[in-house]
């Protein structure tokens, strides 16, 4: 078996590798998006605390 046959996967390579790609993108988004949101929420809370201190 050579690498071309492995990646072709008996003619189903397009479907298999696109499914792996989609899964990888979803996993990455499930990590990155909550981290970005967490950072934004912390920033908003800091600003809120600063506003409360000024009162």
C-alpha positions in Angstrom: 0.0 0.0 0.0 1.4 3.4 -0.9 0.4 6.9 0.4 -1.7 7.7 -2.7 -3.9 4.6 -2.0 -4.1 5.5 1.7 -5.3 9.0 1.0 -7.7 7.9 -1.7 -9.3 5.4 0.7 -10.8 3.2 -2.0 -12.4 6.2 -3.8 -14.0 7.6 -0.6 -11.1 9.8 0.4 -12.9 13.1 -0.5 -15.7 12.2 1.9 -13.5 10.9 4.7 -10.9 13.7 4.6 -13.6 16.4 4.4 -15.3 14.8 7.4 -12.0 14.9 9.3 -11.5 18.5 8.3 -14.9 19.5 9.4 -14.5 17.8 12.7 -11.1 19.5 13.2 -12.6 22.9 12.5 -15.5 22.3 14.9 -13.1 21.1 17.6 -10.9 24.2 17.1 -13.9 26.5 17.2 -15.1 24.8 20.4 -11.8 25.7 22.0 -11.2 29.2 20.6 -14.6 30.8 20.7 -15.2 30.2 24.5 -11.7 31.5 25.3 -12.4 34.7 23.3 -15.7 35.1 25.0 -14.2 34.5 28.4 -11.6 37.2 27.8 -14.3 39.6 26.6 -16.5 39.0 29.7 -13.5 39.6 32.0 -12.8 42.9 30.3 -16.4 43.9 30.7 -16.3 43.0 34.4 -13.1 45.0 34.9 -14.8 48.1 33.3 -17.9 47.6 35.4 -15.8 47.4 38.6 -13.9 50.6 37.6 -17.3 52.4 37.0 -18.5 51.2 40.4 -15.3 52.4 42.1 -15.8 55.9 40.7 -19.3 56.2 42.2 
